[in-house]
Amino acid sequence: MDFELNGDQKEFQNVMRDFVNKEINPVAMELEKSGEYPTKIVQGLKDLGLFGMTVPEEYGGLDLDPVSFAIVFEELARGWVGIAGILGSHSLACHLIAKNGTPEQKQKYLPDLATGKRRTGIGLTEPDAGTDLQGIKTTAVRDGDHYVINGAKTWITNARHADPLPVLVKTDPKADPRHKGMSVLLSDAGTPGFTIGKDIPKMGYKGPESCEVILDEVRVPVENLLGGVEGRGMQQVLSALETGRLNIAARSVGIAARAYEEAVKYAKSRMAFGKSISEFQAIQLKIADMATDLQAARLLTYWAASEADQGKRVDLQTAQAKVFASEVAIQNSLRAMQVHGGYGYSTEYEIERLYRDAPLMSIGEGTNDIMRMVIAKQIFAD
């Protein structure tokens, strides 16, 4: 057993931490409050090649190992989880295309996606279908050399920048079982009938937009059917979501780590009754729990990444990491707020933002209750 990062991973971690400290931490609170899009930070992500994290090297990507992939999301979320969100959906969609696309699809999209010249997201969730993806209502009917898409998607991160947007549709609504009638179509930006609706107001997770997408008689060429074969969409998406859960777990570790660091820093500097509050046993107990849970979440997340690096099926491991790390993020943000007292509730301190961002981690890429069902299913199957 080796619980340490290797030399390349440590160096990569240092590069990421330096970028976050210089480019994100000084401006995160201001940008979040103003609602300004973090254009300069996005350019920095492009300069680091991070839009190509899950793109093979032959197409100009970094093709990061899963542990380094987790490092990226932990460090970015340590600064501002919204920035991690900009890369999260993009990386998942790139992985989807790289793993399942035809040679022509890979050559058409991946080189530009690797540099950030093109960006993308993924169109899964609908107003009446979130966790139950088989319940989607968006359809795609074959019409000669095109599919005609009708439906709507919601909560789509990067929607205003996505080109293409992989869209999960039903190409055979009468299929039984339902998943055999589902496919993914790569819908190019600017296609008539493809409309980006309103940005959905959110409690946290500022930075990336989360939008409604309306698909009204959108004609997509047949060659944009992911993989070139109908009926494989659900299988393709679920496989990609294993990567998505790893990035959510790593983001959760980043939030938990930042909450812990802010709590320690504040406890050292805050004076009460003539001494630092770090000397109070009640504060020490909270800090000890935060540190212990953080380390456990990090090890579980990196273990899941290591298992993926060995080419194993990791739906169990990523589900466990996602559940535990996301709940540690919520707990640590609350404990940090308690350590800060009234100041933790103020928008002038980082804790209030972390407290709003953390709950999404227990919802994104499958709710924690669904993840527990995935874990239990694997346990009883084994």
C-alpha positions as YAML, in Angstrom:
chain: A
units: angstrom
residues:
- id: 1
  name: MET
  ca: [0.00, 0.00, 0.00]
- id: 2
  name: ASP
  ca: [1.26, 3.44, -0.92]
- id: 3
  name: PHE
  ca: [-0.72, 6.38, 0.43]
- id: 4
  name: GLU
  ca: [1.51, 9.05, -1.14]
- id: 5
  name: LEU
  ca: [1.30, 10.88, -4.45]
- id: 6
  name: ASN
  ca: [4.13, 10.09, -6.83]
- id: 7
  name: GLY
  ca: [6.62, 12.77, -7.86]
- id: 8
  name: ASP
  ca: [4.75, 13.89, -10.97]
- id: 9
  name: GLN
  ca: [1.47, 14.09, -9.08]
- id: 10
  name: LYS
  ca: [3.03, 16.16, -6.29]
- id: 11
  name: GLU
  ca: [4.52, 18.55, -8.82]
- id: 12
  name: PHE
  ca: [1.17, 18.80, -10.59]
- id: 13
  name: GLN
  ca: [-0.55, 19.46, -7.26]
- id: 14
  name: ASN
  ca: [1.89, 22.31, -6.57]
- id: 15
  name: VAL
  ca: [1.17, 23.84, -9.99]
- id: 16
  name: MET
  ca: [-2.57, 23.68, -9.35]
- id: 17
  name: ARG
  ca: [-2.30, 25.09, -5.83]
- id: 18
  name: ASP
  ca: [-0.14, 27.96, -7.05]
- id: 19
  name: PHE
  ca: [-2.67, 28.77, -9.78]
- id: 20
  name: VAL
  ca: [-5.56, 28.74, -7.32]
- id: 21
  name: ASN
  ca: [-3.71, 30.89, -4.76]
- id: 22
  name: LYS
  ca: [-2.76, 33.49, -7.36]
- id: 23
  name: GLU
  ca: [-5.66, 33.53, -9.80]
- id: 24
  name: ILE
  ca: [-8.78, 32.36, -7.92]
- id: 25
  name: ASN
  ca: [-8.57, 33.03, -4.19]
- id: 26
  name: PRO
  ca: [-8.03, 36.80, -4.48]
- id: 27
  name: VAL
  ca: [-11.09, 37.34, -6.72]
- id: 28
  name: ALA
  ca: [-13.55, 34.52, -5.92]
- id: 29
  name: MET
  ca: [-15.67, 36.40, -3.38]
- id: 30
  name: GLU
  ca: [-15.86, 39.54, -5.51]
- id: 31
  name: LEU
  ca: [-16.80, 37.67, -8.70]
- id: 32
  name: GLU
  ca: [-19.38, 35.57, -6.90]
- id: 33
  name: LYS
  ca: [-21.08, 38.63, -5.44]
- id: 34
  name: SER
  ca: [-21.06, 40.59, -8.71]
- id: 35
  name: GLY
  ca: [-22.18, 37.66, -10.86]
- id: 36
  name: GLU
  ca: [-19.43, 38.44, -13.35]
- id: 37
  name: TYR
  ca: [-18.35, 35.47, -15.46]
- id: 38
  name: PRO
  ca: [-14.77, 34.41, -14.56]
- id: 39
  name: THR
  ca: [-13.37, 34.94, -18.06]
- id: 40
  name: LYS
  ca: [-9.78, 35.53, -16.98]
- id: 41
  name: ILE
  ca: [-9.75, 32.40, -14.82]
- id: 42
  name: VAL
  ca: [-11.16, 30.35, -17.71]
- id: 43
  name: GLN
  ca: [-8.32, 31.58, -19.89]
- id: 44
  name: GLY
  ca: [-5.89, 30.43, -17.23]
- id: 45
  name: LEU
  ca: [-7.47, 26.98, -17.31]
- id: 46
  name: LYS
  ca: [-6.96, 26.93, -21.07]
- id: 47
  name: ASP
  ca: [-3.33, 27.98, -20.70]
- id: 48
  name: LEU
  ca: [-2.75, 25.05, -18.31]
- id: 49
  name: GLY
  ca: [-4.31, 22.64, -20.80]
- id: 50
  name: LEU
  ca: [-6.98, 21.60, -18.31]
- id: 51
  name: PHE
  ca: [-9.78, 21.52, -20.85]
- id: 52
  name: GLY
  ca: [-7.99, 18.50, -22.27]
- id: 53
  name: MET
  ca: [-7.81, 16.53, -19.02]
- id: 54
  name: THR
  ca: [-9.82, 13.59, -20.36]
- id: 55
  name: VAL
  ca: [-8.82, 13.94, -24.01]
- id: 56
  name: PRO
  ca: [-6.26, 11.41, -25.35]
- id: 57
  name: GLU
  ca: [-2.81, 12.77, -26.19]
- id: 58
  name: GLU
  ca: [-3.23, 11.89, -29.88]
- id: 59
  name: TYR
  ca: [-5.92, 14.60, -30.03]
- id: 60
  name: GLY
  ca: [-3.85, 17.16, -28.11]
- id: 61
  name: GLY
  ca: [-5.14, 16.41, -24.62]
- id: 62
  name: LEU
  ca: [-3.42, 15.76, -21.31]
- id: 63
  name: ASP
  ca: [-5.13, 12.37, -20.77]
- id: 64
  name: LEU
  ca: [-4.54, 12.71, -17.02]
- id: 65
  name: ASP
  ca: [-4.44, 9.67, -14.79]
- id: 66
  name: PRO
  ca: [-7.48, 9.51, -12.45]
- id: 67
  name: VAL
  ca: [-5.51, 10.61, -9.37]
- id: 68
  name: SER
  ca: [-4.19, 13.72, -11.12]
- id: 69
  name: PHE
  ca: [-7.74, 14.31, -12.38]
- id: 70
  name: ALA
  ca: [-8.93, 14.27, -8.75]
- id: 71
  name: ILE
  ca: [-6.12, 16.65, -7.76]
- id: 72
  name: VAL
  ca: [-7.39, 19.22, -10.27]
- id: 73
  name: PHE
  ca: [-10.89, 19.25, -8.80]
- id: 74
  name: GLU
  ca: [-9.77, 19.22, -5.19]
- id: 75
  name: GLU
  ca: [-7.49, 22.20, -5.68]
- id: 76
  name: LEU
  ca: [-9.95, 24.20, -7.78]
- id: 77
  name: ALA
  ca: [-12.79, 23.60, -5.30]
- id: 78
  name: ARG
  ca: [-10.45, 24.64, -2.50]
- id: 79
  name: GLY
  ca: [-10.49, 28.04, -4.18]
- id: 80
  name: TRP
  ca: [-13.97, 28.23, -5.72]
- id: 81
  name: VAL
  ca: [-16.13, 25.23, -6.51]
- id: 82
  name: GLY
  ca: [-17.82, 27.11, -9.35]
- id: 83
  name: ILE
  ca: [-14.58, 27.07, -11.33]
- id: 84
  name: ALA
  ca: [-14.35, 23.33, -10.82]
- id: 85
  name: GLY
  ca: [-17.88, 23.14, -12.24]
- id: 86
  name: ILE
  ca: [-16.80, 24.80, -15.49]
- id: 87
  name: LEU
  ca: [-14.30, 21.99, -16.05]
- id: 88
  name: GLY
  ca: [-16.44, 19.21, -14.58]
- id: 89
  name: SER
  ca: [-19.18, 18.96, -17.19]
- id: 90
  name: HIS
  ca: [-16.70, 19.67, -19.98]
- id: 91
  name: SER
  ca: [-14.38, 16.86, -18.86]
- id: 92
  name: LEU
  ca: [-17.23, 14.40, -18.48]
- id: 93
  name: ALA
  ca: [-18.46, 15.13, -22.01]
- id: 94
  name: CYS
  ca: [-14.93, 14.87, -23.44]
- id: 95
  name: HIS
  ca: [-14.56, 11.49, -21.76]
- id: 96
  name: LEU
  ca: [-17.92, 10.46, -23.21]
- id: 97
  name: ILE
  ca: [-16.79, 11.35, -26.75]
- id: 98
  name: ALA
  ca: [-13.26, 9.95, -26.36]
- id: 99
  name: LYS
  ca: [-14.53, 6.60, -25.09]
- id: 100
  name: ASN
  ca: [-17.58, 6.15, -27.30]
- id: 101
  name: GLY
  ca: [-17.24, 8.40, -30.35]
- id: 102
  name: THR
  ca: [-16.56, 7.24, -33.89]
- id: 103
  name: PRO
  ca: [-13.10, 8.05, -35.32]
- id: 104
  name: GLU
  ca: [-14.70, 10.87, -37.29]
- id: 105
  name: GLN
  ca: [-16.43, 12.33, -34.22]
- id: 106
  name: LYS
  ca: [-13.23, 12.21, -32.20]
- id: 107
  name: GLN
  ca: [-11.26, 13.93, -34.95]
- id: 108
  name: LYS
  ca: [-13.94, 16.57, -35.47]
- id: 109
  name: TYR
  ca: [-14.39, 17.60, -31.83]
- id: 110
  name: LEU
  ca: [-11.61, 16.48, -29.51]
- id: 111
  name: PRO
  ca: [-8.67, 18.63, -30.74]
- id: 112
  name: ASP
  ca: [-10.62, 21.87, -30.21]
- id: 113
  name: LEU
  ca: [-12.17, 20.62, -26.96]
- id: 114
  name: ALA
  ca: [-8.68, 19.86, -25.64]
- id: 115
  name: THR
  ca: [-7.56, 23.47, -26.04]
- id: 116
  name: GLY
  ca: [-10.79, 25.07, -24.87]
- id: 117
  name: LYS
  ca: [-11.40, 26.57, -28.32]
- id: 118
  name: ARG
  ca: [-14.56, 24.52, -28.13]
- id: 119
  name: ARG
  ca: [-16.24, 23.85, -24.81]
- id: 120
  name: THR
  ca: [-18.98, 21.49, -23.86]
- id: 121
  name: GLY
  ca: [-21.31, 20.15, -21.18]
- id: 122
  name: ILE
  ca: [-23.82, 17.34, -21.09]
- id: 123
  name: GLY
  ca: [-27.60, 17.43, -21.57]
- id: 124
  name: LEU
  ca: [-29.16, 14.79, -19.34]
- id: 125
  name: THR
  ca: [-31.52, 16.27, -16.72]
- id: 126
  name: GLU
  ca: [-35.05, 17.31, -17.67]
- id: 127
  name: PRO
  ca: [-37.76, 19.18, -15.76]
- id: 128
  name: ASP
  ca: [-39.44, 15.84, -14.90]
- id: 129
  name: ALA
  ca: [-36.42, 13.53, -15.01]
- id: 130
  name: GLY
  ca: [-33.35, 13.92, -12.87]
- id: 131
  name: THR
  ca: [-32.19, 10.75, -11.16]
- id: 132
  name: ASP
  ca: [-34.56, 8.66, -13.31]
- id: 133
  name: LEU
  ca: [-32.85, 9.20, -16.66]
- id: 134
  name: GLN
  ca: [-34.94, 6.48, -18.26]
- id: 135
  name: GLY
  ca: [-37.89, 8.80, -17.66]
- id: 136
  name: ILE
  ca: [-36.69, 11.50, -20.07]
- id: 137
  name: LYS
  ca: [-39.19, 12.75, -22.63]
- id: 138
  name: THR
  ca: [-36.85, 14.29, -25.20]
- id: 139
  name: THR
  ca: [-37.17, 12.36, -28.47]
- id: 140
  name: ALA
  ca: [-35.17, 12.14, -31.69]
- id: 141
  name: VAL
  ca: [-36.91, 10.86, -34.80]
- id: 142
  name: ARG
  ca: [-34.92, 9.75, -37.84]
- id: 143
  name: ASP
  ca: [-35.73, 11.81, -40.93]
- id: 144
  name: GLY
  ca: [-33.46, 10.88, -43.82]
- id: 145
  name: ASP
  ca: [-29.91, 11.98, -43.03]
- id: 146
  name: HIS
  ca: [-30.93, 13.75, -39.82]
- id: 147
  name: TYR
  ca: [-32.48, 13.18, -36.44]
- id: 148
  name: VAL
  ca: [-35.15, 15.69, -35.39]
- id: 149
  name: ILE
  ca: [-34.96, 16.42, -31.65]
- id: 150
  name: ASN
  ca: [-37.86, 17.73, -29.57]
- id: 151
  name: GLY
  ca: [-37.80, 18.26, -25.83]
- id: 152
  name: ALA
  ca: [-36.16, 20.27, -23.07]
- id: 153
  name: LYS
  ca: [-33.24, 19.94, -20.67]
- id: 154
  name: THR
  ca: [-32.57, 21.79, -17.44]
- id: 155
  name: TRP
  ca: [-29.75, 22.46, -14.96]
- id: 156
  name: ILE
  ca: [-27.27, 22.29, -17.84]
- id: 157
  name: THR
  ca: [-23.86, 23.61, -16.82]
- id: 158
  name: ASN
  ca: [-21.86, 25.37, -19.57]
- id: 159
  name: ALA
  ca: [-24.97, 25.46, -21.78]
- id: 160
  name: ARG
  ca: [-24.14, 28.89, -23.20]
- id: 161
  name: HIS
  ca: [-20.66, 27.76, -24.20]
- id: 162
  name: ALA
  ca: [-21.34, 24.16, -25.25]
- id: 163
  name: ASP
  ca: [-20.41, 23.28, -28.83]
- id: 164
  name: PRO
  ca: [-21.34, 20.50, -29.18]
- id: 165
  name: LEU
  ca: [-23.73, 19.58, -26.39]
- id: 166
  name: PRO
  ca: [-24.17, 15.80, -26.06]
- id: 167
  name: VAL
  ca: [-27.91, 15.32, -25.55]
- id: 168
  name: LEU
  ca: [-29.51, 12.15, -24.17]
- id: 169
  name: VAL
  ca: [-32.64, 11.37, -26.20]
- id: 170
  name: LYS
  ca: [-35.07, 8.57, -26.88]
- id: 171
  name: THR
  ca: [-34.64, 7.29, -30.43]
- id: 172
  name: ASP
  ca: [-37.13, 4.50, -29.69]
- id: 173
  name: PRO
  ca: [-39.67, 5.64, -27.05]
- id: 174
  name: LYS
  ca: [-41.44, 2.25, -27.17]
- id: 175
  name: ALA
  ca: [-38.34, 0.16, -26.37]
- id: 176
  name: ASP
  ca: [-38.60, -2.36, -23.54]
- id: 177
  name: PRO
  ca: [-36.53, -2.13, -21.42]
- id: 178
  name: ARG
  ca: [-36.54, 1.63, -21.84]
- id: 179
  name: HIS
  ca: [-32.76, 2.10, -21.79]
- id: 180
  name: LYS
  ca: [-32.44, 0.18, -25.07]
- id: 181
  name: GLY
  ca: [-34.25, 3.00, -26.83]
- id: 182
  name: MET
  ca: [-31.92, 5.77, -25.62]
- id: 183
  name: SER
  ca: [-29.09, 7.42, -27.57]
- id: 184
  name: VAL
  ca: [-26.75, 10.41, -27.34]
- id: 185
  name: LEU
  ca: [-26.68, 13.02, -30.10]
- id: 186
  name: LEU
  ca: [-23.95, 15.64, -30.44]
- id: 187
  name: SER
  ca: [-25.87, 18.84, -31.06]
- id: 188
  name: ASP
  ca: [-23.79, 21.70, -32.49]
- id: 189
  name: ALA
  ca: [-24.26, 25.25, -31.23]
- id: 190
  name: GLY
  ca: [-26.23, 27.51, -33.55]
- id: 191
  name: THR
  ca: [-28.41, 24.73, -34.94]
- id: 192
  name: PRO
  ca: [-31.90, 26.16, -35.63]
- id: 193
  name: GLY
  ca: [-34.34, 25.30, -32.86]
- id: 194
  name: PHE
  ca: [-31.57, 24.83, -30.27]
- id: 195
  name: THR
  ca: [-32.30, 27.59, -27.76]
- id: 196
  name: ILE
  ca: [-30.68, 28.42, -24.43]
- id: 197
  name: GLY
  ca: [-33.31, 29.58, -21.97]
- id: 198
  name: LYS
  ca: [-32.96, 31.38, -18.68]
- id: 199
  name: ASP
  ca: [-30.14, 30.96, -16.18]
- id: 200
  name: ILE
  ca: [-31.54, 29.19, -13.12]
- id: 201
  name: PRO
  ca: [-30.99, 31.20, -9.90]
- id: 202
  name: LYS
  ca: [-28.98, 29.20, -7.36]
- id: 203
  name: MET
  ca: [-28.20, 29.39, -3.65]
- id: 204
  name: GLY
  ca: [-24.56, 28.60, -4.35]
- id: 205
  name: TYR
  ca: [-22.40, 27.19, -7.15]
- id: 206
  name: LYS
  ca: [-21.95, 30.59, -8.72]
- id: 207
  name: GLY
  ca: [-19.61, 31.13, -11.66]
- id: 208
  name: PRO
  ca: [-20.83, 28.59, -14.22]
- id: 209
  name: GLU
  ca: [-24.27, 29.09, -15.65]
- id: 210
  name: SER
  ca: [-26.97, 26.45, -15.14]
- id: 211
  name: CYS
  ca: [-29.53, 26.85, -17.88]
- id: 212
  name: GLU
  ca: [-32.67, 25.58, -19.46]
- id: 213
  name: VAL
  ca: [-32.20, 24.24, -23.00]
- id: 214
  name: ILE
  ca: [-35.13, 24.08, -25.42]
- id: 215
  name: LEU
  ca: [-34.95, 21.69, -28.39]
- id: 216
  name: ASP
  ca: [-37.63, 22.47, -30.97]
- id: 217
  name: GLU
  ca: [-37.35, 20.55, -34.24]
- id: 218
  name: VAL
  ca: [-33.55, 20.54, -33.96]
- id: 219
  name: ARG
  ca: [-32.06, 18.73, -36.96]
- id: 220
  name: VAL
  ca: [-28.87, 16.86, -36.09]
- id: 221
  name: PRO
  ca: [-26.95, 14.96, -38.78]
- id: 222
  name: VAL
  ca: [-27.00, 11.18, -38.46]
- id: 223
  name: GLU
  ca: [-23.20, 11.18, -38.25]
- id: 224
  name: ASN
  ca: [-23.56, 12.99, -34.90]
- id: 225
  name: LEU
  ca: [-25.10, 9.92, -33.26]
- id: 226
  name: LEU
  ca: [-22.50, 9.11, -30.60]
- id: 227
  name: GLY
  ca: [-20.75, 5.88, -31.57]
- id: 228
  name: GLY
  ca: [-22.86, 5.55, -34.70]
- id: 229
  name: VAL
  ca: [-25.28, 3.02, -33.19]
- id: 230
  name: GLU
  ca: [-28.69, 3.68, -31.66]
- id: 231
  name: GLY
  ca: [-29.70, 2.35, -28.26]
- id: 232
  name: ARG
  ca: [-26.39, 2.70, -26.41]
- id: 233
  name: GLY
  ca: [-26.92, 6.13, -24.87]
- id: 234
  name: MET
  ca: [-27.79, 5.02, -21.36]
- id: 235
  name: GLN
  ca: [-24.80, 2.68, -21.19]
- id: 236
  name: GLN
  ca: [-22.49, 5.43, -22.49]
- id: 237
  name: VAL
  ca: [-23.77, 8.01, -20.02]
- id: 238
  name: LEU
  ca: [-23.66, 5.76, -16.95]
- id: 239
  name: SER
  ca: [-20.07, 4.79, -17.70]
- id: 240
  name: ALA
  ca: [-19.10, 8.46, -18.02]
- id: 241
  name: LEU
  ca: [-20.84, 9.31, -14.74]
- id: 242
  name: GLU
  ca: [-18.28, 7.19, -12.88]
- id: 243
  name: THR
  ca: [-15.77, 9.89, -13.86]
- id: 244
  name: GLY
  ca: [-18.30, 12.55, -12.87]
- id: 245
  name: ARG
  ca: [-18.70, 11.09, -9.37]
- id: 246
  name: LEU
  ca: [-14.95, 11.05, -8.90]
- id: 247
  name: ASN
  ca: [-14.78, 14.75, -9.71]
- id: 248
  name: ILE
  ca: [-17.67, 15.49, -7.32]
- id: 249
  name: ALA
  ca: [-15.89, 13.57, -4.55]
- id: 250
  name: ALA
  ca: [-12.69, 15.52, -5.21]
- id: 251
  name: ARG
  ca: [-14.57, 18.83, -5.26]
- id: 252
  name: SER
  ca: [-16.09, 17.86, -1.91]
- id: 253
  name: VAL
  ca: [-12.62, 17.22, -0.50]
- id: 254
  name: GLY
  ca: [-11.58, 20.68, -1.69]
- id: 255
  name: ILE
  ca: [-14.53, 22.35, 0.05]
- id: 256
  name: ALA
  ca: [-13.91, 20.36, 3.24]
- id: 257
  name: ALA
  ca: [-10.21, 21.24, 3.15]
- id: 258
  name: ARG
  ca: [-10.84, 24.96, 2.71]
- id: 259
  name: ALA
  ca: [-13.39, 24.96, 5.55]
- id: 260
  name: TYR
  ca: [-10.89, 23.20, 7.81]
- id: 261
  name: GLU
  ca: [-8.07, 25.59, 6.90]
- id: 262
  name: GLU
  ca: [-10.21, 28.66, 7.49]
- id: 263
  name: ALA
  ca: [-11.38, 27.29, 10.85]
- id: 264
  name: VAL
  ca: [-7.83, 26.61, 12.03]
- id: 265
  name: LYS
  ca: [-6.65, 30.04, 10.91]
- id: 266
  name: TYR
  ca: [-9.52, 31.81, 12.61]
- id: 267
  name: ALA
  ca: [-9.20, 29.79, 15.83]
- id: 268
  name: LYS
  ca: [-5.55, 30.78, 16.10]
- id: 269
  name: SER
  ca: [-6.23, 34.49, 15.64]
- id: 270
  name: ARG
  ca: [-9.51, 34.96, 17.52]
- id: 271
  name: MET
  ca: [-9.14, 35.98, 21.17]
- id: 272
  name: ALA
  ca: [-11.77, 35.43, 23.86]
- id: 273
  name: PHE
  ca: [-11.53, 35.61, 27.63]
- id: 274
  name: GLY
  ca: [-7.91, 36.61, 27.30]
- id: 275
  name: LYS
  ca: [-6.66, 33.75, 25.16]
- id: 276
  name: SER
  ca: [-6.85, 32.24, 21.69]
- id: 277
  name: ILE
  ca: [-10.02, 30.23, 21.16]
- id: 278
  name: SER
  ca: [-7.79, 27.44, 19.80]
- id: 279
  name: GLU
  ca: [-7.05, 26.71, 23.46]
- id: 280
  name: PHE
  ca: [-10.71, 25.97, 24.22]
- id: 281
  name: GLN
  ca: [-11.50, 22.28, 24.31]
- id: 282
  name: ALA
  ca: [-14.82, 22.75, 22.49]
- id: 283
  name: ILE
  ca: [-12.97, 24.30, 19.53]
- id: 284
  name: GLN
  ca: [-10.26, 21.65, 19.60]
- id: 285
  name: LEU
  ca: [-12.84, 18.88, 19.39]
- id: 286
  name: LYS
  ca: [-14.40, 20.43, 16.28]
- id: 287
  name: ILE
  ca: [-11.02, 20.93, 14.63]
- id: 288
  name: ALA
  ca: [-9.99, 17.35, 15.42]
- id: 289
  name: ASP
  ca: [-13.18, 15.99, 13.84]
- id: 290
  name: MET
  ca: [-12.73, 18.21, 10.79]
- id: 291
  name: ALA
  ca: [-9.14, 17.06, 10.26]
- id: 292
  name: THR
  ca: [-9.98, 13.38, 10.72]
- id: 293
  name: ASP
  ca: [-13.00, 13.39, 8.42]
- id: 294
  name: LEU
  ca: [-11.09, 15.38, 5.80]
- id: 295
  name: GLN
  ca: [-8.27, 12.88, 5.73]
- id: 296
  name: ALA
  ca: [-10.70, 9.96, 5.50]
- id: 297
  name: ALA
  ca: [-12.58, 11.63, 2.62]
- id: 298
  name: ARG
  ca: [-9.36, 12.37, 0.77]
- id: 299
  name: LEU
  ca: [-8.04, 8.82, 1.13]
- id: 300
  name: LEU
  ca: [-11.36, 7.33, 0.02]
- id: 301
  name: THR
  ca: [-11.44, 9.61, -3.02]
- id: 302
  name: TYR
  ca: [-7.86, 8.90, -4.03]
- id: 303
  name: TRP
  ca: [-8.40, 5.17, -3.49]
- id: 304
  name: ALA
  ca: [-11.35, 5.28, -5.90]
- id: 305
  name: ALA
  ca: [-9.15, 7.16, -8.39]
- id: 306
  name: SER
  ca: [-6.37, 4.59, -7.99]
- id: 307
  name: GLU
  ca: [-8.80, 1.76, -8.62]
- id: 308
  name: ALA
  ca: [-9.95, 3.53, -11.81]
- id: 309
  name: ASP
  ca: [-6.31, 3.95, -12.84]
- id: 310
  name: GLN
  ca: [-5.98, 0.16, -12.79]
- id: 311
  name: GLY
  ca: [-8.81, -0.13, -15.27]
- id: 312
  name: LYS
  ca: [-11.27, -1.58, -12.78]
- id: 313
  name: ARG
  ca: [-15.02, -1.05, -12.78]
- id: 314
  name: VAL
  ca: [-15.44, 1.62, -10.10]
- id: 315
  name: ASP
  ca: [-19.15, 2.33, -9.69]
- id: 316
  name: LEU
  ca: [-18.94, 1.06, -6.09]
- id: 317
  name: GLN
  ca: [-15.75, 2.95, -5.24]
- id: 318
  name: THR
  ca: [-16.77, 6.27, -6.79]
- id: 319
  name: ALA
  ca: [-20.21, 6.05, -5.17]
- id: 320
  name: GLN
  ca: [-18.65, 5.47, -1.75]
- id: 321
  name: ALA
  ca: [-16.19, 8.33, -2.24]
- id: 322
  name: LYS
  ca: [-18.91, 10.68, -3.48]
- id: 323
  name: VAL
  ca: [-21.29, 9.94, -0.60]
- id: 324
  name: PHE
  ca: [-18.73, 10.21, 2.17]
- id: 325
  name: ALA
  ca: [-16.74, 13.18, 0.85]
- id: 326
  name: SER
  ca: [-19.85, 15.24, 0.04]
- id: 327
  name: GLU
  ca: [-21.23, 14.76, 3.54]
- id: 328
  name: VAL
  ca: [-17.85, 15.67, 5.04]
- id: 329
  name: ALA
  ca: [-17.93, 18.87, 2.96]
- id: 330
  name: ILE
  ca: [-21.33, 19.74, 4.45]
- id: 331
  name: GLN
  ca: [-20.23, 18.87, 7.98]
- id: 332
  name: ASN
  ca: [-16.93, 20.74, 7.76]
- id: 333
  name: SER
  ca: [-18.55, 23.87, 6.38]
- id: 334
  name: LEU
  ca: [-21.01, 23.83, 9.29]
- id: 335
  name: ARG
  ca: [-18.30, 23.17, 11.87]
- id: 336
  name: ALA
  ca: [-16.19, 25.98, 10.40]
- id: 337
  name: MET
  ca: [-19.18, 28.32, 10.67]
- id: 338
  name: GLN
  ca: [-19.59, 27.34, 14.31]
- id: 339
  name: VAL
  ca: [-15.90, 28.01, 14.98]
- id: 340
  name: HIS
  ca: [-16.27, 31.46, 13.40]
- id: 341
  name: GLY
  ca: [-19.40, 32.26, 15.38]
- id: 342
  name: GLY
  ca: [-21.31, 35.24, 14.00]
- id: 343
  name: TYR
  ca: [-18.56, 36.03, 11.51]
- id: 344
  name: GLY
  ca: [-19.12, 32.67, 9.84]
- id: 345
  name: TYR
  ca: [-22.59, 33.88, 8.88]
- id: 346
  name: SER
  ca: [-21.23, 37.04, 7.30]
- id: 347
  name: THR
  ca: [-20.67, 37.32, 3.55]
- id: 348
  name: GLU
  ca: [-17.34, 38.99, 4.32]
- id: 349
  name: TYR
  ca: [-15.87, 35.61, 5.25]
- id: 350
  name: GLU
  ca: [-15.27, 32.56, 3.05]
- id: 351
  name: ILE
  ca: [-17.27, 30.23, 5.29]
- id: 352
  name: GLU
  ca: [-20.68, 31.52, 4.25]
- id: 353
  name: ARG
  ca: [-19.88, 30.74, 0.59]
- id: 354
  name: LEU
  ca: [-18.55, 27.26, 1.41]
- id: 355
  name: TYR
  ca: [-21.71, 26.58, 3.44]
- id: 356
  name: ARG
  ca: [-23.87, 27.41, 0.40]
- id: 357
  name: ASP
  ca: [-21.72, 25.47, -2.07]
- id: 358
  name: ALA
  ca: [-21.36, 22.24, -0.10]
- id: 359
  name: PRO
  ca: [-24.95, 20.87, -0.29]
- id: 360
  name: LEU
  ca: [-24.85, 20.60, -4.08]
- id: 361
  name: MET
  ca: [-22.13, 17.98, -3.76]
- id: 362
  name: SER
  ca: [-24.65, 15.60, -2.15]
- id: 363
  name: ILE
  ca: [-27.03, 16.10, -5.10]
- id: 364
  name: GLY
  ca: [-24.87, 16.33, -8.24]
- id: 365
  name: GLU
  ca: [-24.10, 13.24, -10.36]
- id: 366
  name: GLY
  ca: [-26.72, 11.22, -8.49]
- id: 367
  name: THR
  ca: [-28.11, 12.00, -5.05]
- id: 368
  name: ASN
  ca: [-26.46, 10.40, -2.06]
- id: 369
  name: ASP
  ca: [-29.51, 8.22, -1.40]
- id: 370
  name: ILE
  ca: [-29.25, 6.83, -4.93]
- id: 371
  name: MET
  ca: [-25.52, 6.32, -4.43]
- id: 372
  name: ARG
  ca: [-26.24, 4.33, -1.27]
- id: 373
  name: MET
  ca: [-28.53, 2.11, -3.34]
- id: 374
  name: VAL
  ca: [-25.72, 1.62, -5.88]
- id: 375
  name: ILE
  ca: [-23.36, 0.66, -3.05]
- id: 376
  name: ALA
  ca: [-25.85, -1.76, -1.50]
- id: 377
  name: LYS
  ca: [-26.57, -3.36, -4.86]
- id: 378
  name: GLN
  ca: [-22.88, -4.08, -5.36]
- id: 379
  name: ILE
  ca: [-22.51, -5.43, -1.83]
- id: 380
  name: PHE
  ca: [-25.35, -7.92, -2.24]
- id: 381
  name: ALA
  ca: [-24.26, -8.83, -5.77]
- id: 382
  name: ASP
  ca: [-20.83, -9.75, -4.46]
...
